[in-house]
């Protein structure tokens, strides 16, 4: 039986939500091993002068505890 744990990561990007998600997973993998999945719980943007300046994601990352 596998034991899984879920952590929540907040990440941002000036390019896209996809890039912010990729950054979240890559940063988490620096210290968390055995990542199995990532679920984008929410997305938001920062608006400056009427334009999107930053994309933000709240990601739940699931990994196996050995």
Secondary structure as UniProt FT lines:
FT   STRAND          3..13
FT   HELIX           17..31
FT   STRAND          35..48
FT   TURN            49..50
FT   STRAND          51..65
//
